[in-house]
Amino acid sequence: MIVKITQVKSGIDRSLRQKKTLVALGLRKMHAVKEVEGTPQILGMIKKVSHLVKVEELA
């Protein structure tokens, strides 16, 4: 399963853990888009910052 992640809110004024999670997902700027494999580890990271990102499932 491929997942498309788009950052829709800023990481500014968030906890260090949330900022590092965004970077680990490959999202460094607002409206950045990244397509990643939907492994359990990636889905867990997405869940932790779900209020900052928009997720779409591809294929």
C-alpha distance matrix in Angstrom:
0.0 3.8 6.5 10.1 12.8 16.5 19.4 21.9 24.5 26.4 26.3 30.1 31.9 29.0 29.1 28.7 25.8 23.9 24.9 23.7 20.3 20.0 21.2 18.8 15.8 17.7 19.3 23.0 24.4 24.2 21.9 20.0 16.5 13.8 10.3 8.6 6.0 5.3 8.0 10.9 13.1 11.3 10.9 14.6 15.7 14.3 16.2 19.3 19.5 18.1 21.6 21.3 18.0 16.3 12.5 10.8 7.4 6.9 6.1
3.8 0.0 3.8 6.8 9.8 13.3 16.5 19.1 21.9 23.6 23.8 27.5 29.7 27.0 27.4 26.9 24.3 22.2 22.7 21.7 18.5 17.6 18.6 16.7 13.4 14.7 16.1 19.8 21.0 20.9 18.5 16.5 12.9 10.2 6.6 5.7 4.7 5.5 9.0 12.1 13.4 10.7 10.9 14.6 14.8 13.1 15.7 18.5 18.0 16.8 20.0 19.2 15.7 14.0 10.5 8.8 6.2 5.2 6.3
6.5 3.8 0.0 3.8 6.3 9.9 13.0 15.4 18.2 20.1 20.4 24.1 26.2 23.6 24.3 24.1 21.6 19.1 19.8 19.3 15.9 14.7 16.3 14.8 11.2 12.7 13.5 17.2 18.2 17.8 15.4 13.7 10.4 8.2 5.6 5.4 6.1 5.7 9.4 11.8 12.6 9.3 9.0 12.6 12.4 10.0 12.7 15.5 14.6 13.2 16.3 15.4 11.9 10.3 6.8 5.9 4.7 5.7 8.4
10.1 6.8 3.8 0.0 3.8 6.7 10.2 12.6 15.6 17.6 18.4 22.0 24.5 22.3 23.5 23.4 21.4 18.5 18.7 18.7 15.7 13.6 15.2 14.6 10.8 11.4 11.4 14.9 15.2 14.6 11.9 10.4 6.9 5.7 4.4 6.5 8.9 9.2 12.7 14.9 15.1 11.4 11.3 14.6 13.5 10.7 13.7 16.0 14.2 12.9 15.3 13.7 10.0 8.2 5.8 5.1 6.2 6.8 10.3
12.8 9.8 6.3 3.8 0.0 3.8 6.7 9.4 12.1 14.0 14.6 18.3 20.6 18.5 19.8 19.8 18.1 15.0 15.1 15.5 12.7 10.3 12.3 12.3 8.5 9.3 8.4 12.0 12.3 11.5 9.5 8.1 5.6 5.3 6.3 7.8 10.6 10.5 13.4 14.9 14.3 10.6 10.6 13.1 11.2 8.4 11.5 13.1 10.9 9.9 12.0 10.1 6.5 5.8 4.8 6.6 8.8 10.4 13.9
16.5 13.3 9.9 6.7 3.8 0.0 3.8 6.1 9.3 11.3 12.8 16.1 18.8 17.2 19.2 19.5 18.5 15.0 14.7 15.9 13.6 10.4 12.5 13.6 10.2 10.1 7.9 10.6 9.8 8.2 5.8 5.7 4.5 6.6 8.9 11.2 14.3 14.3 17.1 18.4 17.6 13.8 13.8 15.8 13.5 10.6 13.4 14.4 11.3 10.4 11.3 8.7 5.5 5.1 6.5 8.5 11.6 13.0 16.8
19.4 16.5 13.0 10.2 6.7 3.8 0.0 3.8 5.9 7.5 9.1 12.3 15.0 13.7 16.0 16.5 15.9 12.3 11.7 13.6 11.8 8.4 10.8 12.7 10.1 9.9 6.7 8.5 7.4 5.5 5.0 5.6 6.8 9.0 11.9 13.6 16.7 16.5 18.8 19.6 18.2 14.7 14.8 15.9 13.1 10.6 13.1 13.1 9.5 9.5 9.5 6.1 4.4 6.3 8.9 11.7 14.8 16.6 20.3
21.9 19.1 15.4 12.6 9.4 6.1 3.8 0.0 3.8 6.9 9.7 12.2 14.6 13.8 16.7 17.9 17.7 13.9 13.6 16.1 14.6 11.4 14.1 16.2 13.7 13.7 10.3 11.4 9.3 6.1 5.7 8.2 9.7 12.3 15.0 16.9 19.9 19.3 21.7 22.2 21.1 17.7 17.2 18.2 15.6 12.8 14.5 14.5 10.8 10.0 8.6 5.8 5.2 6.5 10.1 12.8 16.3 18.4 22.2
24.5 21.9 18.2 15.6 12.1 9.3 5.9 3.8 0.0 3.8 6.7 8.8 10.9 10.4 13.6 15.2 15.5 11.8 11.5 14.6 13.6 10.8 13.6 16.1 14.4 14.5 10.9 11.3 9.4 6.6 8.2 10.4 12.5 14.8 17.7 19.2 22.0 21.3 23.2 23.2 21.7 18.7 18.3 18.4 15.7 13.4 14.6 13.7 9.9 10.1 7.8 4.7 6.7 9.3 12.8 16.0 19.4 21.7 25.4
26.4 23.6 20.1 17.6 14.0 11.3 7.5 6.9 3.8 0.0 3.8 5.4 8.2 8.3 11.7 12.8 13.9 10.6 9.3 12.7 12.7 9.9 12.0 15.1 14.1 13.9 10.3 9.4 7.7 6.2 9.2 10.7 13.6 15.7 18.9 20.2 23.2 22.8 24.3 24.3 22.2 19.5 19.7 19.4 16.2 14.8 16.2 14.5 10.9 12.2 10.2 6.9 9.3 12.4 15.5 18.8 22.0 24.1 27.8
26.3 23.8 20.4 18.4 14.6 12.8 9.1 9.7 6.7 3.8 0.0 3.8 6.4 5.5 8.3 9.1 10.3 7.4 5.7 9.3 9.9 7.7 9.7 12.7 12.7 12.8 9.7 8.8 8.6 8.6 11.7 12.2 14.8 16.0 19.2 19.8 22.6 22.1 23.1 22.8 20.3 18.0 18.5 17.7 14.3 13.7 15.0 12.6 9.5 12.0 10.5 7.6 10.2 13.8 16.5 19.9 22.8 24.9 28.5
30.1 27.5 24.1 22.0 18.3 16.1 12.3 12.2 8.8 5.4 3.8 0.0 3.8 5.5 8.6 9.6 12.0 9.8 8.0 11.6 13.0 11.2 12.6 15.8 16.2 16.0 12.9 11.1 10.5 10.5 14.1 14.9 17.9 19.5 22.8 23.4 26.3 25.9 26.8 26.4 23.8 21.6 22.2 21.1 17.8 17.4 18.4 15.7 12.9 15.2 13.2 10.7 13.7 17.1 20.0 23.5 26.4 28.6 32.2
31.9 29.7 26.2 24.5 20.6 18.8 15.0 14.6 10.9 8.2 6.4 3.8 0.0 3.8 6.8 9.0 11.5 9.9 9.2 12.8 14.1 13.2 14.9 17.7 18.4 18.8 16.0 14.5 14.2 14.0 17.3 18.3 21.0 22.4 25.5 25.8 28.4 27.5 28.2 27.2 24.6 22.9 23.2 21.6 18.5 18.4 18.7 15.6 13.4 15.8 13.5 11.9 15.4 18.9 21.8 25.4 28.3 30.8 34.3
29.0 27.0 23.6 22.3 18.5 17.2 13.7 13.8 10.4 8.3 5.5 5.5 3.8 0.0 3.8 6.5 8.2 6.3 6.6 10.1 10.9 10.7 12.8 15.1 15.7 16.8 14.4 13.7 14.1 14.0 16.9 17.5 19.7 20.5 23.3 23.2 25.5 24.4 24.8 23.6 21.1 19.6 19.7 17.9 15.0 15.1 15.2 12.0 10.1 12.9 11.1 9.9 13.3 17.0 19.4 23.2 25.8 28.4 31.8
29.1 27.4 24.3 23.5 19.8 19.2 16.0 16.7 13.6 11.7 8.3 8.6 6.8 3.8 0.0 3.8 5.3 5.3 6.4 8.8 10.0 11.0 12.8 14.4 15.7 17.2 15.5 15.1 16.3 16.8 19.6 19.6 21.5 21.7 24.2 23.5 25.4 24.2 24.0 22.5 19.7 18.9 19.3 16.9 14.1 15.2 15.0 11.3 10.6 13.9 13.0 12.2 15.3 19.0 20.9 24.6 26.8 29.5 32.6
28.7 26.9 24.1 23.4 19.8 19.5 16.5 17.9 15.2 12.8 9.1 9.6 9.0 6.5 3.8 0.0 3.8 5.5 5.1 6.1 8.5 10.0 10.7 12.2 14.3 15.5 14.4 13.7 15.7 17.0 19.9 19.1 21.0 20.8 23.3 22.4 24.3 23.7 23.2 22.0 18.7 18.0 19.2 16.8 13.8 15.5 16.0 12.4 11.8 15.5 15.2 13.8 16.4 20.1 21.6 25.2 27.1 29.5 32.5
25.8 24.3 21.6 21.4 18.1 18.5 15.9 17.7 15.5 13.9 10.3 12.0 11.5 8.2 5.3 3.8 0.0 3.8 5.5 5.2 6.2 8.8 10.0 10.4 12.4 14.4 13.9 14.1 16.5 17.6 19.9 18.9 20.2 19.5 21.5 20.1 21.6 20.6 19.9 18.4 15.2 14.9 15.9 13.2 10.4 12.6 12.9 9.3 9.6 13.4 13.9 13.0 15.1 18.6 19.6 23.1 24.7 27.1 29.9
23.9 22.2 19.1 18.5 15.0 15.0 12.3 13.9 11.8 10.6 7.4 9.8 9.9 6.3 5.3 5.5 3.8 0.0 3.8 5.5 5.0 6.3 8.8 9.7 10.6 12.6 11.4 12.0 13.8 14.4 16.5 15.9 17.2 16.9 19.1 18.2 20.0 18.9 18.9 17.7 14.9 13.6 14.2 12.2 9.0 10.1 10.7 7.3 6.4 10.1 10.4 9.2 11.4 15.0 16.3 20.0 21.9 24.4 27.4
24.9 22.7 19.8 18.7 15.1 14.7 11.7 13.6 11.5 9.3 5.7 8.0 9.2 6.6 6.4 5.1 5.5 3.8 0.0 3.8 5.4 5.2 6.4 8.7 10.1 10.9 9.4 9.0 11.1 12.4 15.1 14.1 16.0 15.9 18.6 18.2 20.5 20.1 20.2 19.7 16.6 15.0 16.3 14.8 11.2 12.2 13.7 10.7 8.9 12.5 12.5 10.2 12.1 15.9 17.4 20.9 22.9 25.0 28.2
23.7 21.7 19.3 18.7 15.5 15.9 13.6 16.1 14.6 12.7 9.3 11.6 12.8 10.1 8.8 6.1 5.2 5.5 3.8 0.0 3.8 5.4 5.1 6.1 8.6 9.8 9.7 9.8 12.8 14.8 17.0 15.2 16.5 15.6 17.9 16.8 18.9 18.7 18.3 17.9 14.4 13.3 15.2 13.7 10.1 12.0 13.9 11.1 10.3 13.9 14.9 12.8 13.9 17.4 18.2 21.4 22.9 24.8 27.6
20.3 18.5 15.9 15.7 12.7 13.6 11.8 14.6 13.6 12.7 9.9 13.0 14.1 10.9 10.0 8.5 6.2 5.0 5.4 3.8 0.0 3.8 5.4 4.9 6.2 8.7 8.8 10.3 13.0 14.4 15.9 14.2 14.7 13.5 15.4 14.0 15.8 15.3 15.0 14.4 11.2 9.8 11.5 10.1 6.4 8.3 10.3 8.0 7.4 10.9 12.5 10.8 11.3 14.5 14.9 18.1 19.4 21.5 24.3
20.0 17.6 14.7 13.6 10.3 10.4 8.4 11.4 10.8 9.9 7.7 11.2 13.2 10.7 11.0 10.0 8.8 6.3 5.2 5.4 3.8 0.0 3.8 5.4 5.1 6.4 5.3 6.9 9.4 10.7 12.2 10.5 11.5 10.9 13.4 13.0 15.5 15.4 16.0 16.1 13.4 10.9 12.5 12.1 8.3 8.6 11.3 9.5 7.4 10.3 11.5 8.8 9.0 12.3 13.1 16.3 18.1 20.0 23.1
21.2 18.6 16.3 15.2 12.3 12.5 10.8 14.1 13.6 12.0 9.7 12.6 14.9 12.8 12.8 10.7 10.0 8.8 6.4 5.1 5.4 3.8 0.0 3.8 5.3 5.0 5.3 5.8 9.3 11.8 13.5 11.0 12.2 11.2 13.8 13.3 16.0 16.7 17.0 17.5 14.4 12.2 14.6 14.3 10.6 11.6 14.5 12.8 11.1 14.0 15.3 12.4 12.3 15.3 15.9 18.7 20.2 21.5 24.4
18.8 16.7 14.8 14.6 12.3 13.6 12.7 16.2 16.1 15.1 12.7 15.8 17.7 15.1 14.4 12.2 10.4 9.7 8.7 6.1 4.9 5.4 3.8 0.0 3.8 5.3 7.4 9.2 12.7 14.9 15.8 13.1 13.2 11.2 12.9 11.4 13.4 14.0 13.8 14.4 11.0 9.3 12.2 11.9 8.5 10.3 13.3 12.0 11.4 14.1 16.2 13.9 13.3 15.9 15.6 18.1 19.0 20.3 22.8
15.8 13.4 11.2 10.8 8.5 10.2 10.1 13.7 14.4 14.1 12.7 16.2 18.4 15.7 15.7 14.3 12.4 10.6 10.1 8.6 6.2 5.1 5.3 3.8 0.0 3.8 5.7 8.8 11.6 13.1 13.3 10.6 10.0 7.8 9.5 8.3 10.8 11.4 12.0 13.1 10.5 7.6 10.1 10.9 7.6 8.1 11.6 11.3 10.1 12.0 14.3 12.0 10.6 12.6 12.1 14.4 15.4 16.6 19.4
17.7 14.7 12.7 11.4 9.3 10.1 9.9 13.7 14.5 13.9 12.8 16.0 18.8 16.8 17.2 15.5 14.4 12.6 10.9 9.8 8.7 6.4 5.0 5.3 3.8 0.0 3.8 6.3 9.3 11.6 11.8 8.5 8.5 6.7 9.3 9.3 12.5 13.9 14.9 16.5 14.0 11.0 13.7 14.7 11.4 11.5 15.1 14.6 12.8 14.6 16.4 13.4 11.9 13.8 13.7 15.7 16.9 17.6 20.4
19.3 16.1 13.5 11.4 8.4 7.9 6.7 10.3 10.9 10.3 9.7 12.9 16.0 14.4 15.5 14.4 13.9 11.4 9.4 9.7 8.8 5.3 5.3 7.4 5.7 3.8 0.0 3.8 6.0 7.9 8.6 5.8 7.1 7.1 10.5 11.4 14.8 15.6 17.1 18.3 16.0 12.8 14.6 15.4 12.0 11.2 14.6 13.9 11.2 12.9 13.9 10.5 9.4 11.7 12.6 15.0 17.0 18.1 21.3
23.0 19.8 17.2 14.9 12.0 10.6 8.5 11.4 11.3 9.4 8.8 11.1 14.5 13.7 15.1 13.7 14.1 12.0 9.0 9.8 10.3 6.9 5.8 9.2 8.8 6.3 3.8 0.0 3.8 7.1 9.1 6.9 9.6 10.3 13.9 14.9 18.3 19.4 20.6 21.7 19.1 16.2 18.1 18.5 14.8 14.4 17.5 16.2 13.4 15.4 15.7 12.1 11.9 14.5 15.9 18.4 20.7 21.6 24.9
24.4 21.0 18.2 15.2 12.3 9.8 7.4 9.3 9.4 7.7 8.6 10.5 14.2 14.1 16.3 15.7 16.5 13.8 11.1 12.8 13.0 9.4 9.3 12.7 11.6 9.3 6.0 3.8 0.0 3.8 6.4 5.5 9.2 11.2 15.0 16.7 20.3 21.2 23.0 24.1 21.8 18.6 20.0 20.6 17.1 15.9 18.8 17.7 14.3 15.8 15.4 11.5 11.4 13.7 15.9 18.2 21.0 21.9 25.5
24.2 20.9 17.8 14.6 11.5 8.2 5.5 6.1 6.6 6.2 8.6 10.5 14.0 14.0 16.8 17.0 17.6 14.4 12.4 14.8 14.4 10.7 11.8 14.9 13.1 11.6 7.9 7.1 3.8 0.0 3.8 5.4 8.9 11.8 15.3 17.5 21.0 21.4 23.6 24.5 22.6 19.3 19.9 20.8 17.5 15.6 18.1 17.4 13.7 14.4 13.4 9.7 9.6 11.5 14.2 16.6 19.8 21.0 24.7
21.9 18.5 15.4 11.9 9.5 5.8 5.0 5.7 8.2 9.2 11.7 14.1 17.3 16.9 19.6 19.9 19.9 16.5 15.1 17.0 15.9 12.2 13.5 15.8 13.3 11.8 8.6 9.1 6.4 3.8 0.0 3.8 6.3 9.8 13.1 15.8 19.3 19.8 22.4 23.7 22.4 18.7 19.2 20.7 17.8 15.4 18.0 18.1 14.5 14.3 13.9 10.5 9.0 9.6 12.1 13.8 17.1 18.0 21.7
20.0 16.5 13.7 10.4 8.1 5.7 5.6 8.2 10.4 10.7 12.2 14.9 18.3 17.5 19.6 19.1 18.9 15.9 14.1 15.2 14.2 10.5 11.0 13.1 10.6 8.5 5.8 6.9 5.5 5.4 3.8 0.0 3.8 6.8 10.4 12.9 16.6 17.7 20.1 21.8 20.2 16.5 17.6 19.3 16.2 14.3 17.5 17.6 14.3 14.7 15.1 11.6 9.7 10.6 12.0 13.6 16.3 16.8 20.4
16.5 12.9 10.4 6.9 5.6 4.5 6.8 9.7 12.5 13.6 14.8 17.9 21.0 19.7 21.5 21.0 20.2 17.2 16.0 16.5 14.7 11.5 12.2 13.2 10.0 8.5 7.1 9.6 9.2 8.9 6.3 3.8 0.0 3.8 6.9 9.9 13.5 14.7 17.5 19.6 18.5 14.7 15.7 17.9 15.4 13.2 16.6 17.4 14.6 14.4 15.5 12.5 9.7 9.5 9.8 10.7 12.9 13.1 16.6
13.8 10.2 8.2 5.7 5.3 6.6 9.0 12.3 14.8 15.7 16.0 19.5 22.4 20.5 21.7 20.8 19.5 16.9 15.9 15.6 13.5 10.9 11.2 11.2 7.8 6.7 7.1 10.3 11.2 11.8 9.8 6.8 3.8 0.0 3.8 6.3 10.1 11.8 14.3 16.7 15.6 11.9 13.4 15.9 13.6 11.9 15.6 16.6 14.4 14.5 16.5 13.8 10.8 10.8 9.9 10.6 11.8 11.8 14.9
10.3 6.6 5.6 4.4 6.3 8.9 11.9 15.0 17.7 18.9 19.2 22.8 25.5 23.3 24.2 23.3 21.5 19.1 18.6 17.9 15.4 13.4 13.8 12.9 9.5 9.3 10.5 13.9 15.0 15.3 13.1 10.4 6.9 3.8 0.0 3.8 7.1 9.2 12.1 15.0 14.6 11.0 12.4 15.5 14.0 12.3 15.8 17.5 15.9 15.6 18.1 16.1 12.7 11.9 9.8 9.4 9.4 8.8 11.5
8.6 5.7 5.4 6.5 7.8 11.2 13.6 16.9 19.2 20.2 19.8 23.4 25.8 23.2 23.5 22.4 20.1 18.2 18.2 16.8 14.0 13.0 13.3 11.4 8.3 9.3 11.4 14.9 16.7 17.5 15.8 12.9 9.9 6.3 3.8 0.0 3.8 6.3 8.6 11.7 11.2 8.0 9.9 12.9 11.8 10.9 14.4 16.1 15.3 15.3 18.4 16.7 13.6 13.3 10.8 10.8 10.0 9.8 11.8
6.0 4.7 6.1 8.9 10.6 14.3 16.7 19.9 22.0 23.2 22.6 26.3 28.4 25.5 25.4 24.3 21.6 20.0 20.5 18.9 15.8 15.5 16.0 13.4 10.8 12.5 14.8 18.3 20.3 21.0 19.3 16.6 13.5 10.1 7.1 3.8 0.0 3.8 5.8 9.4 9.9 7.6 9.1 12.4 12.4 11.8 14.7 16.9 16.9 16.7 20.1 19.1 16.0 15.5 12.3 11.9 10.0 9.8 10.7
5.3 5.5 5.7 9.2 10.5 14.3 16.5 19.3 21.3 22.8 22.1 25.9 27.5 24.4 24.2 23.7 20.6 18.9 20.1 18.7 15.3 15.4 16.7 14.0 11.4 13.9 15.6 19.4 21.2 21.4 19.8 17.7 14.7 11.8 9.2 6.3 3.8 0.0 3.8 6.6 8.1 6.0 6.1 9.6 10.5 9.7 11.9 14.6 15.1 14.4 18.1 17.7 14.9 14.2 10.8 10.8 8.7 9.8 10.8
8.0 9.0 9.4 12.7 13.4 17.1 18.8 21.7 23.2 24.3 23.1 26.8 28.2 24.8 24.0 23.2 19.9 18.9 20.2 18.3 15.0 16.0 17.0 13.8 12.0 14.9 17.1 20.6 23.0 23.6 22.4 20.1 17.5 14.3 12.1 8.6 5.8 3.8 0.0 3.8 5.4 5.3 6.2 8.6 10.0 10.6 12.3 14.5 15.8 15.8 19.6 19.4 17.0 17.0 13.9 14.4 12.4 13.5 14.0
10.9 12.1 11.8 14.9 14.9 18.4 19.6 22.2 23.2 24.3 22.8 26.4 27.2 23.6 22.5 22.0 18.4 17.7 19.7 17.9 14.4 16.1 17.5 14.4 13.1 16.5 18.3 21.7 24.1 24.5 23.7 21.8 19.6 16.7 15.0 11.7 9.4 6.6 3.8 0.0 3.8 5.5 5.1 6.1 8.7 9.8 10.4 12.5 14.7 14.7 18.5 18.9 17.1 17.5 14.7 15.7 14.1 16.0 16.7
13.1 13.4 12.6 15.1 14.3 17.6 18.2 21.1 21.7 22.2 20.3 23.8 24.6 21.1 19.7 18.7 15.2 14.9 16.6 14.4 11.2 13.4 14.4 11.0 10.5 14.0 16.0 19.1 21.8 22.6 22.4 20.2 18.5 15.6 14.6 11.2 9.9 8.1 5.4 3.8 0.0 3.8 5.5 5.2 6.4 8.8 10.0 11.0 13.0 14.1 17.6 17.6 16.2 17.3 15.1 16.7 15.8 17.6 18.8
11.3 10.7 9.3 11.4 10.6 13.8 14.7 17.7 18.7 19.5 18.0 21.6 22.9 19.6 18.9 18.0 14.9 13.6 15.0 13.3 9.8 10.9 12.2 9.3 7.6 11.0 12.8 16.2 18.6 19.3 18.7 16.5 14.7 11.9 11.0 8.0 7.6 6.0 5.3 5.5 3.8 0.0 3.8 5.4 5.1 6.2 8.7 10.0 11.0 11.8 15.4 14.8 13.0 13.9 11.7 13.4 12.8 14.7 16.4
10.9 10.9 9.0 11.3 10.6 13.8 14.8 17.2 18.3 19.7 18.5 22.2 23.2 19.7 19.3 19.2 15.9 14.2 16.3 15.2 11.5 12.5 14.6 12.2 10.1 13.7 14.6 18.1 20.0 19.9 19.2 17.6 15.7 13.4 12.4 9.9 9.1 6.1 6.2 5.1 5.5 3.8 0.0 3.8 5.4 5.0 6.2 8.8 10.2 9.8 13.6 14.0 12.1 12.5 10.1 11.9 11.3 13.9 15.6
14.6 14.6 12.6 14.6 13.1 15.8 15.9 18.2 18.4 19.4 17.7 21.1 21.6 17.9 16.9 16.8 13.2 12.2 14.8 13.7 10.1 12.1 14.3 11.9 10.9 14.7 15.4 18.5 20.6 20.8 20.7 19.3 17.9 15.9 15.5 12.9 12.4 9.6 8.6 6.1 5.2 5.4 3.8 0.0 3.8 5.4 5.1 6.5 9.1 9.7 13.2 13.9 13.0 14.3 12.6 15.1 14.9 17.6 19.4
15.7 14.8 12.4 13.5 11.2 13.5 13.1 15.6 15.7 16.2 14.3 17.8 18.5 15.0 14.1 13.8 10.4 9.0 11.2 10.1 6.4 8.3 10.6 8.5 7.6 11.4 12.0 14.8 17.1 17.5 17.8 16.2 15.4 13.6 14.0 11.8 12.4 10.5 10.0 8.7 6.4 5.1 5.4 3.8 0.0 3.8 5.4 5.2 6.7 8.4 11.7 11.5 10.8 12.9 11.9 14.8 15.3 17.8 20.2
14.3 13.1 10.0 10.7 8.4 10.6 10.6 12.8 13.4 14.8 13.7 17.4 18.4 15.1 15.2 15.5 12.6 10.1 12.2 12.0 8.3 8.6 11.6 10.3 8.1 11.5 11.2 14.4 15.9 15.6 15.4 14.3 13.2 11.9 12.3 10.9 11.8 9.7 10.6 9.8 8.8 6.2 5.0 5.4 3.8 0.0 3.8 5.4 5.4 5.6 9.2 9.1 7.7 9.2 8.2 11.3 12.3 15.2 17.9
16.2 15.7 12.7 13.7 11.5 13.4 13.1 14.5 14.6 16.2 15.0 18.4 18.7 15.2 15.0 16.0 12.9 10.7 13.7 13.9 10.3 11.3 14.5 13.3 11.6 15.1 14.6 17.5 18.8 18.1 18.0 17.5 16.6 15.6 15.8 14.4 14.7 11.9 12.3 10.4 10.0 8.7 6.2 5.1 5.4 3.8 0.0 3.8 5.5 4.9 8.4 9.9 9.4 10.7 10.0 13.1 14.0 17.4 19.8
19.3 18.5 15.5 16.0 13.1 14.4 13.1 14.5 13.7 14.5 12.6 15.7 15.6 12.0 11.3 12.4 9.3 7.3 10.7 11.1 8.0 9.5 12.8 12.0 11.3 14.6 13.9 16.2 17.7 17.4 18.1 17.6 17.4 16.6 17.5 16.1 16.9 14.6 14.5 12.5 11.0 10.0 8.8 6.5 5.2 5.4 3.8 0.0 3.8 5.8 8.1 9.1 10.0 12.4 12.6 16.0 17.3 20.5 23.1
19.5 18.0 14.6 14.2 10.9 11.3 9.5 10.8 9.9 10.9 9.5 12.9 13.4 10.1 10.6 11.8 9.6 6.4 8.9 10.3 7.4 7.4 11.1 11.4 10.1 12.8 11.2 13.4 14.3 13.7 14.5 14.3 14.6 14.4 15.9 15.3 16.9 15.1 15.8 14.7 13.0 11.0 10.2 9.1 6.7 5.4 5.5 3.8 0.0 3.8 5.4 5.4 6.6 9.7 10.7 14.4 16.4 19.5 22.5
18.1 16.8 13.2 12.9 9.9 10.4 9.5 10.0 10.1 12.2 12.0 15.2 15.8 12.9 13.9 15.5 13.4 10.1 12.5 13.9 10.9 10.3 14.0 14.1 12.0 14.6 12.9 15.4 15.8 14.4 14.3 14.7 14.4 14.5 15.6 15.3 16.7 14.4 15.8 14.7 14.1 11.8 9.8 9.7 8.4 5.6 4.9 5.8 3.8 0.0 3.8 5.4 5.4 7.2 8.2 11.9 14.1 17.4 20.5
21.6 20.0 16.3 15.3 12.0 11.3 9.5 8.6 7.8 10.2 10.5 13.2 13.5 11.1 13.0 15.2 13.9 10.4 12.5 14.9 12.5 11.5 15.3 16.2 14.3 16.4 13.9 15.7 15.4 13.4 13.9 15.1 15.5 16.5 18.1 18.4 20.1 18.1 19.6 18.5 17.6 15.4 13.6 13.2 11.7 9.2 8.4 8.1 5.4 3.8 0.0 3.8 5.9 8.1 10.4 14.1 16.8 20.1 23.4
21.3 19.2 15.4 13.7 10.1 8.7 6.1 5.8 4.7 6.9 7.6 10.7 11.9 9.9 12.2 13.8 13.0 9.2 10.2 12.8 10.8 8.8 12.4 13.9 12.0 13.4 10.5 12.1 11.5 9.7 10.5 11.6 12.5 13.8 16.1 16.7 19.1 17.7 19.4 18.9 17.6 14.8 14.0 13.9 11.5 9.1 9.9 9.1 5.4 5.4 3.8 0.0 3.8 7.2 10.0 13.7 16.7 19.5 23.0
18.0 15.7 11.9 10.0 6.5 5.5 4.4 5.2 6.7 9.3 10.2 13.7 15.4 13.3 15.3 16.4 15.1 11.4 12.1 13.9 11.3 9.0 12.3 13.3 10.6 11.9 9.4 11.9 11.4 9.6 9.0 9.7 9.7 10.8 12.7 13.6 16.0 14.9 17.0 17.1 16.2 13.0 12.1 13.0 10.8 7.7 9.4 10.0 6.6 5.4 5.9 3.8 0.0 3.8 6.4 10.0 13.1 15.7 19.3
16.3 14.0 10.3 8.2 5.8 5.1 6.3 6.5 9.3 12.4 13.8 17.1 18.9 17.0 19.0 20.1 18.6 15.0 15.9 17.4 14.5 12.3 15.3 15.9 12.6 13.8 11.7 14.5 13.7 11.5 9.6 10.6 9.5 10.8 11.9 13.3 15.5 14.2 17.0 17.5 17.3 13.9 12.5 14.3 12.9 9.2 10.7 12.4 9.7 7.2 8.1 7.2 3.8 0.0 3.8 6.8 10.3 13.0 16.6
12.5 10.5 6.8 5.8 4.8 6.5 8.9 10.1 12.8 15.5 16.5 20.0 21.8 19.4 20.9 21.6 19.6 16.3 17.4 18.2 14.9 13.1 15.9 15.6 12.1 13.7 12.6 15.9 15.9 14.2 12.1 12.0 9.8 9.9 9.8 10.8 12.3 10.8 13.9 14.7 15.1 11.7 10.1 12.6 11.9 8.2 10.0 12.6 10.7 8.2 10.4 10.0 6.4 3.8 0.0 3.8 6.7 9.7 13.1
10.8 8.8 5.9 5.1 6.6 8.5 11.7 12.8 16.0 18.8 19.9 23.5 25.4 23.2 24.6 25.2 23.1 20.0 20.9 21.4 18.1 16.3 18.7 18.1 14.4 15.7 15.0 18.4 18.2 16.6 13.8 13.6 10.7 10.6 9.4 10.8 11.9 10.8 14.4 15.7 16.7 13.4 11.9 15.1 14.8 11.3 13.1 16.0 14.4 11.9 14.1 13.7 10.0 6.8 3.8 0.0 3.8 6.4 9.9
7.4 6.2 4.7 6.2 8.8 11.6 14.8 16.3 19.4 22.0 22.8 26.4 28.3 25.8 26.8 27.1 24.7 21.9 22.9 22.9 19.4 18.1 20.2 19.0 15.4 16.9 17.0 20.7 21.0 19.8 17.1 16.3 12.9 11.8 9.4 10.0 10.0 8.7 12.4 14.1 15.8 12.8 11.3 14.9 15.3 12.3 14.0 17.3 16.4 14.1 16.8 16.7 13.1 10.3 6.7 3.8 0.0 3.8 6.6
6.9 5.2 5.7 6.8 10.4 13.0 16.6 18.4 21.7 24.1 24.9 28.6 30.8 28.4 29.5 29.5 27.1 24.4 25.0 24.8 21.5 20.0 21.5 20.3 16.6 17.6 18.1 21.6 21.9 21.0 18.0 16.8 13.1 11.8 8.8 9.8 9.8 9.8 13.5 16.0 17.6 14.7 13.9 17.6 17.8 15.2 17.4 20.5 19.5 17.4 20.1 19.5 15.7 13.0 9.7 6.4 3.8 0.0 3.8
6.1 6.3 8.4 10.3 13.9 16.8 20.3 22.2 25.4 27.8 28.5 32.2 34.3 31.8 32.6 32.5 29.9 27.4 28.2 27.6 24.3 23.1 24.4 22.8 19.4 20.4 21.3 24.9 25.5 24.7 21.7 20.4 16.6 14.9 11.5 11.8 10.7 10.8 14.0 16.7 18.8 16.4 15.6 19.4 20.2 17.9 19.8 23.1 22.5 20.5 23.4 23.0 19.3 16.6 13.1 9.9 6.6 3.8 0.0
